[in-house]
Amino acid sequence: MVNTHAHEGHDHVWADDLTRNQGLVLGTLAHSASPLSAYDILDKLRDEGLRAPLQIYRALEKLTERGLAHRLESLNAFVCCADTRCHETGTIAFAICEGCGQVEEFAEPAIEQKLKSWSKASGFRPSSMTIELRGLCKTCAG
């Protein structure tokens, strides 16, 4: 799989108050060519002394709470945050290529506004708004 999950403009990714495990997990995500499951991360970090899945899950929980990593529900995998605007808008969207595994994170204010309008009109209170688009990227669609 190709790594096109860019990390431009992400000084916040390398926060200086991360625990050792959080830093290792975030570094692994940031340098991965594709989204990683918790067990994929554990396999990559065994040489660093991480042995238990709980160590990975705790680190991922804190990283996702802080917005430094995101969980792709449809893949049951994680990626490093790649769009600083997602923190400004509150709605996170991902385009996931089923051909090459490319994941592109983006924030689209118009979509967020539509979802907020619908939520208000229907009386629904969303706790989060994450959109996953699955299909083929420009390259794979040919």
PyMOL CGO cylinders between C-alpha atoms (Angstrom):
from pymol import cmd
from pymol.cgo import CYLINDER

trace = [
    CYLINDER, 0.00, 0.00, 0.00, 1.10, 3.52, -0.74, 0.3, 1, 1, 1, 1, 1, 1,
    CYLINDER, 1.10, 3.52, -0.74, 1.48, 6.16, 1.95, 0.3, 1, 1, 1, 1, 1, 1,
    CYLINDER, 1.48, 6.16, 1.95, -0.33, 9.27, 0.87, 0.3, 1, 1, 1, 1, 1, 1,
    CYLINDER, -0.33, 9.27, 0.87, -1.66, 10.12, 4.29, 0.3, 1, 1, 1, 1, 1, 1,
    CYLINDER, -1.66, 10.12, 4.29, 0.29, 13.37, 4.41, 0.3, 1, 1, 1, 1, 1, 1,
    CYLINDER, 0.29, 13.37, 4.41, 1.37, 15.04, 7.63, 0.3, 1, 1, 1, 1, 1, 1,
    CYLINDER, 1.37, 15.04, 7.63, 2.10, 18.58, 6.48, 0.3, 1, 1, 1, 1, 1, 1,
    CYLINDER, 2.10, 18.58, 6.48, 1.68, 21.36, 9.02, 0.3, 1, 1, 1, 1, 1, 1,
    CYLINDER, 1.68, 21.36, 9.02, 1.33, 19.04, 11.95, 0.3, 1, 1, 1, 1, 1, 1,
    CYLINDER, 1.33, 19.04, 11.95, 3.59, 20.43, 14.63, 0.3, 1, 1, 1, 1, 1, 1,
    CYLINDER, 3.59, 20.43, 14.63, 0.98, 19.37, 17.19, 0.3, 1, 1, 1, 1, 1, 1,
    CYLINDER, 0.98, 19.37, 17.19, 1.59, 15.73, 16.30, 0.3, 1, 1, 1, 1, 1, 1,
    CYLINDER, 1.59, 15.73, 16.30, 4.91, 15.77, 18.11, 0.3, 1, 1, 1, 1, 1, 1,
    CYLINDER, 4.91, 15.77, 18.11, 3.54, 17.07, 21.40, 0.3, 1, 1, 1, 1, 1, 1,
    CYLINDER, 3.54, 17.07, 21.40, 6.22, 17.14, 24.07, 0.3, 1, 1, 1, 1, 1, 1,
    CYLINDER, 6.22, 17.14, 24.07, 3.98, 15.83, 26.85, 0.3, 1, 1, 1, 1, 1, 1,
    CYLINDER, 3.98, 15.83, 26.85, 3.31, 12.37, 25.44, 0.3, 1, 1, 1, 1, 1, 1,
    CYLINDER, 3.31, 12.37, 25.44, 4.17, 9.31, 27.49, 0.3, 1, 1, 1, 1, 1, 1,
    CYLINDER, 4.17, 9.31, 27.49, 6.84, 7.01, 26.12, 0.3, 1, 1, 1, 1, 1, 1,
    CYLINDER, 6.84, 7.01, 26.12, 4.23, 4.54, 24.84, 0.3, 1, 1, 1, 1, 1, 1,
    CYLINDER, 4.23, 4.54, 24.84, 2.13, 7.28, 23.27, 0.3, 1, 1, 1, 1, 1, 1,
    CYLINDER, 2.13, 7.28, 23.27, 5.18, 8.65, 21.49, 0.3, 1, 1, 1, 1, 1, 1,
    CYLINDER, 5.18, 8.65, 21.49, 6.15, 5.22, 20.19, 0.3, 1, 1, 1, 1, 1, 1,
    CYLINDER, 6.15, 5.22, 20.19, 2.63, 4.51, 18.94, 0.3, 1, 1, 1, 1, 1, 1,
    CYLINDER, 2.63, 4.51, 18.94, 2.28, 7.92, 17.32, 0.3, 1, 1, 1, 1, 1, 1,
    CYLINDER, 2.28, 7.92, 17.32, 5.68, 7.59, 15.67, 0.3, 1, 1, 1, 1, 1, 1,
    CYLINDER, 5.68, 7.59, 15.67, 4.72, 4.19, 14.32, 0.3, 1, 1, 1, 1, 1, 1,
    CYLINDER, 4.72, 4.19, 14.32, 1.50, 5.58, 12.86, 0.3, 1, 1, 1, 1, 1, 1,
    CYLINDER, 1.50, 5.58, 12.86, 3.25, 8.61, 11.40, 0.3, 1, 1, 1, 1, 1, 1,
    CYLINDER, 3.25, 8.61, 11.40, 5.80, 6.45, 9.59, 0.3, 1, 1, 1, 1, 1, 1,
    CYLINDER, 5.80, 6.45, 9.59, 3.40, 3.79, 8.39, 0.3, 1, 1, 1, 1, 1, 1,
    CYLINDER, 3.40, 3.79, 8.39, 2.62, 3.28, 4.72, 0.3, 1, 1, 1, 1, 1, 1,
    CYLINDER, 2.62, 3.28, 4.72, -0.99, 2.40, 5.59, 0.3, 1, 1, 1, 1, 1, 1,
    CYLINDER, -0.99, 2.40, 5.59, -3.50, 2.41, 8.45, 0.3, 1, 1, 1, 1, 1, 1,
    CYLINDER, -3.50, 2.41, 8.45, -2.51, 0.06, 11.28, 0.3, 1, 1, 1, 1, 1, 1,
    CYLINDER, -2.51, 0.06, 11.28, -4.54, -2.09, 13.65, 0.3, 1, 1, 1, 1, 1, 1,
    CYLINDER, -4.54, -2.09, 13.65, -3.60, -2.14, 17.32, 0.3, 1, 1, 1, 1, 1, 1,
    CYLINDER, -3.60, -2.14, 17.32, -2.04, -5.58, 16.80, 0.3, 1, 1, 1, 1, 1, 1,
    CYLINDER, -2.04, -5.58, 16.80, -0.03, -4.31, 13.80, 0.3, 1, 1, 1, 1, 1, 1,
    CYLINDER, -0.03, -4.31, 13.80, 1.32, -1.55, 16.04, 0.3, 1, 1, 1, 1, 1, 1,
    CYLINDER, 1.32, -1.55, 16.04, 2.13, -4.04, 18.80, 0.3, 1, 1, 1, 1, 1, 1,
    CYLINDER, 2.13, -4.04, 18.80, 4.06, -6.21, 16.35, 0.3, 1, 1, 1, 1, 1, 1,
    CYLINDER, 4.06, -6.21, 16.35, 6.11, -3.21, 15.21, 0.3, 1, 1, 1, 1, 1, 1,
    CYLINDER, 6.11, -3.21, 15.21, 6.89, -2.14, 18.80, 0.3, 1, 1, 1, 1, 1, 1,
    CYLINDER, 6.89, -2.14, 18.80, 7.81, -5.46, 20.42, 0.3, 1, 1, 1, 1, 1, 1,
    CYLINDER, 7.81, -5.46, 20.42, 11.51, -4.61, 20.13, 0.3, 1, 1, 1, 1, 1, 1,
    CYLINDER, 11.51, -4.61, 20.13, 10.79, -1.42, 22.10, 0.3, 1, 1, 1, 1, 1, 1,
    CYLINDER, 10.79, -1.42, 22.10, 9.54, -3.47, 25.03, 0.3, 1, 1, 1, 1, 1, 1,
    CYLINDER, 9.54, -3.47, 25.03, 5.81, -3.25, 24.40, 0.3, 1, 1, 1, 1, 1, 1,
    CYLINDER, 5.81, -3.25, 24.40, 4.31, -6.69, 24.91, 0.3, 1, 1, 1, 1, 1, 1,
    CYLINDER, 4.31, -6.69, 24.91, 0.65, -6.30, 25.86, 0.3, 1, 1, 1, 1, 1, 1,
    CYLINDER, 0.65, -6.30, 25.86, -2.23, -5.16, 23.65, 0.3, 1, 1, 1, 1, 1, 1,
    CYLINDER, -2.23, -5.16, 23.65, -3.51, -3.08, 26.56, 0.3, 1, 1, 1, 1, 1, 1,
    CYLINDER, -3.51, -3.08, 26.56, -0.39, -0.88, 26.33, 0.3, 1, 1, 1, 1, 1, 1,
    CYLINDER, -0.39, -0.88, 26.33, -1.24, -0.10, 22.71, 0.3, 1, 1, 1, 1, 1, 1,
    CYLINDER, -1.24, -0.10, 22.71, -4.96, 0.41, 23.33, 0.3, 1, 1, 1, 1, 1, 1,
    CYLINDER, -4.96, 0.41, 23.33, -4.29, 2.84, 26.20, 0.3, 1, 1, 1, 1, 1, 1,
    CYLINDER, -4.29, 2.84, 26.20, -1.89, 4.87, 24.06, 0.3, 1, 1, 1, 1, 1, 1,
    CYLINDER, -1.89, 4.87, 24.06, -4.32, 4.89, 21.12, 0.3, 1, 1, 1, 1, 1, 1,
    CYLINDER, -4.32, 4.89, 21.12, -7.16, 5.99, 23.39, 0.3, 1, 1, 1, 1, 1, 1,
    CYLINDER, -7.16, 5.99, 23.39, -5.20, 9.02, 24.60, 0.3, 1, 1, 1, 1, 1, 1,
    CYLINDER, -5.20, 9.02, 24.60, -3.92, 9.87, 21.11, 0.3, 1, 1, 1, 1, 1, 1,
    CYLINDER, -3.92, 9.87, 21.11, -7.43, 9.77, 19.64, 0.3, 1, 1, 1, 1, 1, 1,
    CYLINDER, -7.43, 9.77, 19.64, -8.83, 11.80, 22.55, 0.3, 1, 1, 1, 1, 1, 1,
    CYLINDER, -8.83, 11.80, 22.55, -6.27, 14.50, 21.76, 0.3, 1, 1, 1, 1, 1, 1,
    CYLINDER, -6.27, 14.50, 21.76, -6.94, 14.32, 18.03, 0.3, 1, 1, 1, 1, 1, 1,
    CYLINDER, -6.94, 14.32, 18.03, -3.41, 13.18, 17.23, 0.3, 1, 1, 1, 1, 1, 1,
    CYLINDER, -3.41, 13.18, 17.23, -4.66, 9.92, 15.74, 0.3, 1, 1, 1, 1, 1, 1,
    CYLINDER, -4.66, 9.92, 15.74, -7.95, 8.78, 14.24, 0.3, 1, 1, 1, 1, 1, 1,
    CYLINDER, -7.95, 8.78, 14.24, -9.70, 5.43, 14.15, 0.3, 1, 1, 1, 1, 1, 1,
    CYLINDER, -9.70, 5.43, 14.15, -10.99, 4.28, 10.80, 0.3, 1, 1, 1, 1, 1, 1,
    CYLINDER, -10.99, 4.28, 10.80, -14.06, 2.36, 11.90, 0.3, 1, 1, 1, 1, 1, 1,
    CYLINDER, -14.06, 2.36, 11.90, -14.56, 0.47, 8.64, 0.3, 1, 1, 1, 1, 1, 1,
    CYLINDER, -14.56, 0.47, 8.64, -10.98, -0.85, 8.74, 0.3, 1, 1, 1, 1, 1, 1,
    CYLINDER, -10.98, -0.85, 8.74, -10.66, -1.18, 12.52, 0.3, 1, 1, 1, 1, 1, 1,
    CYLINDER, -10.66, -1.18, 12.52, -7.34, 0.61, 12.09, 0.3, 1, 1, 1, 1, 1, 1,
    CYLINDER, -7.34, 0.61, 12.09, -5.67, 3.88, 13.03, 0.3, 1, 1, 1, 1, 1, 1,
    CYLINDER, -5.67, 3.88, 13.03, -3.91, 6.71, 11.22, 0.3, 1, 1, 1, 1, 1, 1,
    CYLINDER, -3.91, 6.71, 11.22, -1.96, 9.73, 12.37, 0.3, 1, 1, 1, 1, 1, 1,
    CYLINDER, -1.96, 9.73, 12.37, -3.96, 12.97, 12.06, 0.3, 1, 1, 1, 1, 1, 1,
    CYLINDER, -3.96, 12.97, 12.06, -3.14, 14.62, 8.73, 0.3, 1, 1, 1, 1, 1, 1,
    CYLINDER, -3.14, 14.62, 8.73, -5.45, 17.65, 8.57, 0.3, 1, 1, 1, 1, 1, 1,
    CYLINDER, -5.45, 17.65, 8.57, -5.14, 20.40, 11.15, 0.3, 1, 1, 1, 1, 1, 1,
    CYLINDER, -5.14, 20.40, 11.15, -8.51, 21.76, 10.01, 0.3, 1, 1, 1, 1, 1, 1,
    CYLINDER, -8.51, 21.76, 10.01, -10.30, 18.72, 11.42, 0.3, 1, 1, 1, 1, 1, 1,
    CYLINDER, -10.30, 18.72, 11.42, -9.71, 20.19, 14.86, 0.3, 1, 1, 1, 1, 1, 1,
    CYLINDER, -9.71, 20.19, 14.86, -11.24, 23.49, 13.78, 0.3, 1, 1, 1, 1, 1, 1,
    CYLINDER, -11.24, 23.49, 13.78, -14.36, 22.03, 12.17, 0.3, 1, 1, 1, 1, 1, 1,
    CYLINDER, -14.36, 22.03, 12.17, -15.14, 19.04, 14.33, 0.3, 1, 1, 1, 1, 1, 1,
    CYLINDER, -15.14, 19.04, 14.33, -16.09, 16.91, 11.33, 0.3, 1, 1, 1, 1, 1, 1,
    CYLINDER, -16.09, 16.91, 11.33, -13.48, 14.49, 10.09, 0.3, 1, 1, 1, 1, 1, 1,
    CYLINDER, -13.48, 14.49, 10.09, -13.72, 12.82, 6.70, 0.3, 1, 1, 1, 1, 1, 1,
    CYLINDER, -13.72, 12.82, 6.70, -11.59, 10.12, 5.12, 0.3, 1, 1, 1, 1, 1, 1,
    CYLINDER, -11.59, 10.12, 5.12, -11.41, 8.89, 1.54, 0.3, 1, 1, 1, 1, 1, 1,
    CYLINDER, -11.41, 8.89, 1.54, -10.17, 5.29, 1.64, 0.3, 1, 1, 1, 1, 1, 1,
    CYLINDER, -10.17, 5.29, 1.64, -9.00, 3.66, -1.58, 0.3, 1, 1, 1, 1, 1, 1,
    CYLINDER, -9.00, 3.66, -1.58, -9.96, 0.00, -1.77, 0.3, 1, 1, 1, 1, 1, 1,
    CYLINDER, -9.96, 0.00, -1.77, -7.34, -0.52, -4.47, 0.3, 1, 1, 1, 1, 1, 1,
    CYLINDER, -7.34, -0.52, -4.47, -4.07, 0.76, -3.02, 0.3, 1, 1, 1, 1, 1, 1,
    CYLINDER, -4.07, 0.76, -3.02, -5.01, 1.55, 0.57, 0.3, 1, 1, 1, 1, 1, 1,
    CYLINDER, -5.01, 1.55, 0.57, -4.47, 5.30, 0.22, 0.3, 1, 1, 1, 1, 1, 1,
    CYLINDER, -4.47, 5.30, 0.22, -6.19, 7.26, 2.97, 0.3, 1, 1, 1, 1, 1, 1,
    CYLINDER, -6.19, 7.26, 2.97, -6.81, 10.96, 2.56, 0.3, 1, 1, 1, 1, 1, 1,
    CYLINDER, -6.81, 10.96, 2.56, -8.12, 12.98, 5.48, 0.3, 1, 1, 1, 1, 1, 1,
    CYLINDER, -8.12, 12.98, 5.48, -10.05, 16.15, 4.78, 0.3, 1, 1, 1, 1, 1, 1,
    CYLINDER, -10.05, 16.15, 4.78, -12.44, 18.63, 6.36, 0.3, 1, 1, 1, 1, 1, 1,
    CYLINDER, -12.44, 18.63, 6.36, -15.33, 20.00, 4.33, 0.3, 1, 1, 1, 1, 1, 1,
    CYLINDER, -15.33, 20.00, 4.33, -17.24, 22.85, 6.01, 0.3, 1, 1, 1, 1, 1, 1,
    CYLINDER, -17.24, 22.85, 6.01, -20.28, 22.53, 3.70, 0.3, 1, 1, 1, 1, 1, 1,
    CYLINDER, -20.28, 22.53, 3.70, -20.81, 18.89, 4.72, 0.3, 1, 1, 1, 1, 1, 1,
    CYLINDER, -20.81, 18.89, 4.72, -20.42, 19.75, 8.37, 0.3, 1, 1, 1, 1, 1, 1,
    CYLINDER, -20.42, 19.75, 8.37, -23.00, 22.53, 8.07, 0.3, 1, 1, 1, 1, 1, 1,
    CYLINDER, -23.00, 22.53, 8.07, -25.51, 20.16, 6.41, 0.3, 1, 1, 1, 1, 1, 1,
    CYLINDER, -25.51, 20.16, 6.41, -25.02, 17.59, 9.16, 0.3, 1, 1, 1, 1, 1, 1,
    CYLINDER, -25.02, 17.59, 9.16, -25.41, 20.21, 11.88, 0.3, 1, 1, 1, 1, 1, 1,
    CYLINDER, -25.41, 20.21, 11.88, -28.59, 21.55, 10.25, 0.3, 1, 1, 1, 1, 1, 1,
    CYLINDER, -28.59, 21.55, 10.25, -30.07, 18.07, 10.02, 0.3, 1, 1, 1, 1, 1, 1,
    CYLINDER, -30.07, 18.07, 10.02, -29.11, 17.31, 13.62, 0.3, 1, 1, 1, 1, 1, 1,
    CYLINDER, -29.11, 17.31, 13.62, -30.72, 20.49, 14.88, 0.3, 1, 1, 1, 1, 1, 1,
    CYLINDER, -30.72, 20.49, 14.88, -33.90, 19.95, 12.85, 0.3, 1, 1, 1, 1, 1, 1,
    CYLINDER, -33.90, 19.95, 12.85, -34.25, 16.34, 13.99, 0.3, 1, 1, 1, 1, 1, 1,
    CYLINDER, -34.25, 16.34, 13.99, -33.28, 16.96, 17.60, 0.3, 1, 1, 1, 1, 1, 1,
    CYLINDER, -33.28, 16.96, 17.60, -30.33, 14.60, 17.30, 0.3, 1, 1, 1, 1, 1, 1,
    CYLINDER, -30.33, 14.60, 17.30, -27.21, 15.41, 19.33, 0.3, 1, 1, 1, 1, 1, 1,
    CYLINDER, -27.21, 15.41, 19.33, -24.12, 13.89, 17.68, 0.3, 1, 1, 1, 1, 1, 1,
    CYLINDER, -24.12, 13.89, 17.68, -21.16, 13.17, 19.91, 0.3, 1, 1, 1, 1, 1, 1,
    CYLINDER, -21.16, 13.17, 19.91, -18.83, 13.06, 16.91, 0.3, 1, 1, 1, 1, 1, 1,
    CYLINDER, -18.83, 13.06, 16.91, -18.99, 13.36, 13.15, 0.3, 1, 1, 1, 1, 1, 1,
    CYLINDER, -18.99, 13.36, 13.15, -16.72, 11.10, 11.15, 0.3, 1, 1, 1, 1, 1, 1,
    CYLINDER, -16.72, 11.10, 11.15, -17.28, 10.26, 7.50, 0.3, 1, 1, 1, 1, 1, 1,
    CYLINDER, -17.28, 10.26, 7.50, -15.56, 7.43, 5.65, 0.3, 1, 1, 1, 1, 1, 1,
    CYLINDER, -15.56, 7.43, 5.65, -15.78, 7.30, 1.88, 0.3, 1, 1, 1, 1, 1, 1,
    CYLINDER, -15.78, 7.30, 1.88, -14.68, 4.00, 0.34, 0.3, 1, 1, 1, 1, 1, 1,
    CYLINDER, -14.68, 4.00, 0.34, -13.91, 3.54, -3.31, 0.3, 1, 1, 1, 1, 1, 1,
    CYLINDER, -13.91, 3.54, -3.31, -11.03, 4.04, -5.74, 0.3, 1, 1, 1, 1, 1, 1,
    CYLINDER, -11.03, 4.04, -5.74, -8.56, 6.91, -5.79, 0.3, 1, 1, 1, 1, 1, 1,
    CYLINDER, -8.56, 6.91, -5.79, -7.81, 8.76, -9.02, 0.3, 1, 1, 1, 1, 1, 1,
    CYLINDER, -7.81, 8.76, -9.02, -4.82, 6.55, -9.78, 0.3, 1, 1, 1, 1, 1, 1,
    CYLINDER, -4.82, 6.55, -9.78, -6.62, 3.24, -9.17, 0.3, 1, 1, 1, 1, 1, 1,
    CYLINDER, -6.62, 3.24, -9.17, -9.78, 4.38, -10.99, 0.3, 1, 1, 1, 1, 1, 1,
    CYLINDER, -9.78, 4.38, -10.99, -7.48, 4.87, -13.94, 0.3, 1, 1, 1, 1, 1, 1,
]
cmd.load_cgo(trace, "trace")
